[in-house]
């Protein structure tokens, strides 16, 4: 799963439109659309999206990122190993 897909999933799980998420992030709807379409984004951007969608992000060494809301894991992103 890419960061863009995870961003879209978080937004949809909260029932947010792209416009609603953009307002929470203080950016444009077009920027949210770009983030969702992108395969990657900056970590700080991803953290801001997690916060806006009330998700927590946990990073495990060299393996994956898990997105958690409450006590439920919603998504796991496999990291590229080099």
C-alpha positions as semicolon CSV with decimal commas, in nm:
position;residue;x (nm);y (nm);z (nm)
1;X;0,000;0,000;0,000
2;X;0,129;0,344;-0,088
3;X;0,110;0,651;0,133
4;X;-0,145;0,799;-0,107
5;X;-0,376;0,500;-0,075
6;X;-0,340;0,510;0,305
7;X;-0,430;0,880;0,307
8;X;-0,742;0,808;0,100
9;X;-0,839;0,517;0,329
10;X;-0,800;0,728;0,643
11;X;-1,011;1,004;0,488
12;X;-1,284;0,764;0,383
13;X;-1,289;0,584;0,721
14;X;-1,366;0,920;0,882
15;X;-1,632;1,000;0,620
16;X;-1,440;1,310;0,510
17;X;-1,456;1,455;0,163
18;X;-1,134;1,579;0,008
19;X;-1,258;1,931;0,084
20;X;-1,314;1,850;0,453
21;X;-0,967;1,701;0,488
22;X;-0,818;2,000;0,305
23;X;-0,983;2,234;0,553
24;X;-0,840;2,036;0,845
25;X;-0,494;2,044;0,683
26;X;-0,530;2,410;0,582
27;X;-0,456;2,333;0,219
28;X;-0,655;2,304;-0,104
29;X;-0,873;2,015;-0,215
30;X;-0,639;1,982;-0,512
31;X;-0,346;1,924;-0,274
32;X;-0,536;1,642;-0,101
33;X;-0,612;1,497;-0,443
34;X;-0,239;1,512;-0,529
35;X;-0,144;1,341;-0,201
36;X;-0,391;1,060;-0,262
37;X;-0,268;1,011;-0,619
38;X;0,099;1,013;-0,520
39;X;0,284;0,698;-0,429
40;X;0,486;0,877;-0,164
41;X;0,491;1,193;0,048
42;X;0,701;1,354;0,318
43;X;0,676;1,196;0,661
44;X;0,565;1,523;0,821
45;X;0,283;1,552;0,567
46;X;0,174;1,196;0,642
47;X;0,186;1,269;1,017
48;X;-0,033;1,577;0,965
49;X;-0,289;1,371;0,774
50;X;-0,290;1,108;1,050
51;X;-0,351;1,377;1,310
52;X;-0,628;1,541;1,104
53;X;-0,800;1,202;1,068
54;X;-0,745;1,107;1,434
55;X;-0,509;0,819;1,355
56;X;-0,183;0,730;1,524
57;X;0,118;0,616;1,329
58;X;0,363;0,357;1,457
59;X;0,683;0,281;1,270
60;X;0,849;-0,057;1,301
61;X;1,213;-0,089;1,190
62;X;1,261;-0,186;0,826
63;X;0,923;-0,347;0,790
64;X;0,602;-0,148;0,800
65;X;0,400;0,145;0,926
66;X;0,072;0,067;1,104
67;X;-0,216;0,314;1,120
68;X;-0,422;0,279;1,434
69;X;-0,740;0,447;1,549
70;X;-0,857;0,360;1,896
71;X;-0,749;-0,001;1,945
72;X;-0,797;-0,114;1,584
73;X;-0,526;-0,142;1,316
74;X;-0,668;-0,004;0,991
75;X;-0,377;-0,025;0,748
76;X;-0,022;-0,140;0,722
77;X;0,222;0,004;0,471
78;X;0,515;-0,215;0,375
79;X;0,835;-0,016;0,348
80;X;1,077;-0,072;0,064
81;X;1,388;-0,247;0,186
82;X;1,710;-0,139;0,020
